[in-house]
Amino acid sequence: MNDPKSDASLPRLRLLLSFVTPHWRVLLLGLVLGLFANAIGLATPMVTKWVLDTLGAAASMTQPIAVLLALVVVGAAVSLWQWVLLGTLAERVVLDARTSVIRRYLAAKIGELLKRPSGELVTRVTSDTALLHQASGSIVGLINSTLALLGTLVLMGVLDLVLLGSTLVAVIVVAIIMATLMPSIAKAQEAAQESVGRLGGSLEGALRAIRTVKASRAEVRQGERIIADARDSAAHSVRAARRTASVWTIAWTGIQLSIIAILGIGAWRAQLGLLELSSLIAFLLYAFQLMGPISELTQNVTALQAGIAAASRIREIEAIAVEPRVAAAPAGPSTADQTGYDDSPVLVFRAVTARYAPDTAPAVRGIDLTIPRRGHTAIVGPSGAGKTTLFSLVLRFLEPTEGELLLDGRPYATYSHSEVRAKLAYVEQETPVVPGTIRDNLLFTHPDATDDELRAVLKAVRLDEKIDSLDEGLDTSLSSSAVSGGQRQRIALARAILRTPEVLLLDEATAQVDGLTEAALHDCIRDRAAVGAVVTIAHRLSTVLDADSIAVMEDGRIRAQGTHSELLATDDLYRQLVEALRIADSREHGQQSDDRRRGEQPDDRRRGEQPDDRRRGEQPDDRRRGEQPDGDLELAGRR
Ligand SMILES: Nc1ncnc2c1ncn2[C@@H]1O[C@H](COP(=O)(O)OP(=O)(O)OP(=O)(O)O)[C@@H](O)[C@H]1O
């Protein structure tokens, strides 16, 4: 498949060309400059012969020497221009490729991104694109060096056909060896790039889970596993380097042998009076020059091979499906629009079934759920029941395979993804913060919010005093350790409530949170539920007790819905879940009162171990697979 001689080689070359063709004008100019520089290079030995021919004659040498000097100066200027031009072009090609891949990632469907390790996705932007650098100029280089080679051979033929014959033998031998070795060089390079991709994936995963790695005393084992990919890459690169070195050595030796042959045969022919001495010298100059196009050819073919491999890896990203930017159907009036202020539900699930892949079992099935415009709806259920999937459907990370969702009385299909999300606010379970300052994070959803608005939400999540106490206030970088895990959760919450959303979706942290964060969370839920819809994936008894309505999920279905007391009276699973949450809650409160007895604040105790940081190490899938403390209890409850 990687054999450039195979049928796949042409489409793969076309892939590489697709990166440079947008810059065809620059490429053409580079080619013309290259041809010009070649012509100058080819003319030099002929002018040298001219100088030598004037030696015995009465004619002046000034003219040919002046021409020779002019050729050198113009040749240098043209080469410089071409160098700069192609260097700039290469950087633009790399930039274009990076821009397109980065945009693709951010526009991609979430499920598509989660299929691949993020570190591997990163290497496609960083290291693969860098390989396009040399490859982009190599196309021009390849044409130039081929023409230079042909031109040199033609001029050699003009000087002496017999000598050309012996040169051609050497060139053909070198070409056959190169053609044999080049495909395996390409294969080795592609394998090296793939190993670098895997290395990026495993290293990134290990660094994100560094606490788990250390706590499991798995540094050495994990390190070895990652280093194995680095070794793999090195082994492939060494193989490529060895073969490249062989190609070079063979090319050099071939040319040197042919020069010796030319010298011998040429001297013999000159002695016989069949060849002028000046022609022999000019021929030898061409023979030395031959090394230029041949080594250029070798370099360019190598760069092209690496570029082709990189181009196909980058273009693979084009296969990642992106979210549509416009609504599938034109937007009609919503129930809310028709009635103005109304009590119609804000969100409705109608017989929704969804699966993550066509050949897998549905993650949720036949979901009928109505979320009122005001109030707090809690979703509870054992691990794997489909709670997160429900949120993914609301946020349109996932599309239903059957049934439909309605927002403000209108089917989701009549909205674009962006329009749907504009009406929602979401606090992830891991409450990740984006790179940057506290201000950057707060303004992430609404960049136009004023300082007063920021202050109001910070007060709402009880972070105002903390921010004031920081030297740099809102401009404190979140990479600094001055902000604890609980505080990060509150920042995420503040971001979500900055502008009152129609629906606040809150995936409650499963790990214990500090008292202050828990209190802030509950105040926010209560305040927001009074004016809008709040939907929580509840992991805490107090959140469940706060809810106006509770949906109990099991095996992808909603098995019961009602108030706490209704469900307690009617649903076995709910009773078990509540019992498990009660145990968890009493354990936590027990722990908190122990803290108080010891004179510690729960918040202080946990500051050393930031829940948010801890969870940042987990992939969403890991989280799903792994049992959270409360997840265990939920299951225990079920048992
Ligand atoms: N990205 C995914 N790809 C394939 N299957 C998935 C994916 N995410 C979830 N599932 C499956 O869908 C089902 C519902 O999972 P979901 O994450 O919605 O459950 P949950 O109730 O949120 O669980 P938890 O409380 O453990 O987070 C599970 O069987 C799970 O294995």
The ligand as an SDF file (V2000), in Angstrom:
LIG
                    3D

 31 33  0  0  0  0  0  0  0  0999 V2000
  -19.0490    7.4060   23.6060 N   0  0  0  0  0  0  0  0  0  0  0  0
  -19.7090    6.2510   23.7610 C   0  0  0  0  0  0  0  0  0  0  0  0
  -19.5840    5.2750   22.8610 N   0  0  0  0  0  0  0  0  0  0  0  0
  -20.2390    4.1100   22.9890 C   0  0  0  0  0  0  0  0  0  0  0  0
  -21.0740    3.8250   24.0030 N   0  0  0  0  0  0  0  0  0  0  0  0
  -21.2410    4.7610   24.9490 C   0  0  0  0  0  0  0  0  0  0  0  0
  -20.5700    6.0300   24.8730 C   0  0  0  0  0  0  0  0  0  0  0  0
  -20.9610    6.7480   25.9500 N   0  0  0  0  0  0  0  0  0  0  0  0
  -21.7990    5.9720   26.6450 C   0  0  0  0  0  0  0  0  0  0  0  0
  -21.9860    4.7900   26.0590 N   0  0  0  0  0  0  0  0  0  0  0  0
  -22.8600    3.6970   26.5270 C   0  0  0  0  0  0  0  0  0  0  0  0
  -24.1760    4.2060   26.6380 O   0  0  0  0  0  0  0  0  0  0  0  0
  -24.8120    3.7340   27.8090 C   0  0  0  0  0  0  0  0  0  0  0  0
  -25.2910    4.9080   28.6670 C   0  0  0  0  0  0  0  0  0  0  0  0
  -24.1390    5.6060   29.1180 O   0  0  0  0  0  0  0  0  0  0  0  0
  -24.2120    7.0020   29.8790 P   0  0  0  0  0  0  0  0  0  0  0  0
  -22.8400    7.5510   29.9350 O   0  0  0  0  0  0  0  0  0  0  0  0
  -25.2640    7.8370   29.2700 O   0  0  0  0  0  0  0  0  0  0  0  0
  -24.6780    6.5050   31.3170 O   0  0  0  0  0  0  0  0  0  0  0  0
  -24.7290    7.3410   32.6750 P   0  0  0  0  0  0  0  0  0  0  0  0
  -26.0400    7.0390   33.2850 O   0  0  0  0  0  0  0  0  0  0  0  0
  -24.4290    8.7610   32.4240 O   0  0  0  0  0  0  0  0  0  0  0  0
  -23.5720    6.6670   33.4830 O   0  0  0  0  0  0  0  0  0  0  0  0
  -22.5830    7.3330   34.5890 P   0  0  0  0  0  0  0  0  0  0  0  0
  -23.4230    7.7080   35.7570 O   0  0  0  0  0  0  0  0  0  0  0  0
  -21.6760    6.2080   34.8990 O   0  0  0  0  0  0  0  0  0  0  0  0
  -21.9090    8.4900   33.9260 O   0  0  0  0  0  0  0  0  0  0  0  0
  -23.7960    2.8570   28.5200 C   0  0  0  0  0  0  0  0  0  0  0  0
  -24.1120    1.5230   28.2010 O   0  0  0  0  0  0  0  0  0  0  0  0
  -22.4750    3.2540   27.9430 C   0  0  0  0  0  0  0  0  0  0  0  0
  -21.6050    2.1590   27.8930 O   0  0  0  0  0  0  0  0  0  0  0  0
  1  2  1  0
  2  3  1  0
  2  7  2  0
  3  4  2  0
  4  5  1  0
  5  6  2  0
  6  7  1  0
  6 10  1  0
  7  8  1  0
  8  9  2  0
  9 10  1  0
 10 11  1  0
 11 12  1  0
 11 30  1  0
 12 13  1  0
 13 14  1  0
 13 28  1  0
 14 15  1  0
 15 16  1  0
 16 17  2  0
 16 18  1  0
 16 19  1  0
 19 20  1  0
 20 21  2  0
 20 22  1  0
 20 23  1  0
 23 24  1  0
 24 25  2  0
 24 26  1  0
 24 27  1  0
 28 29  1  0
 28 30  1  0
 30 31  1  0
M  END
$$$$
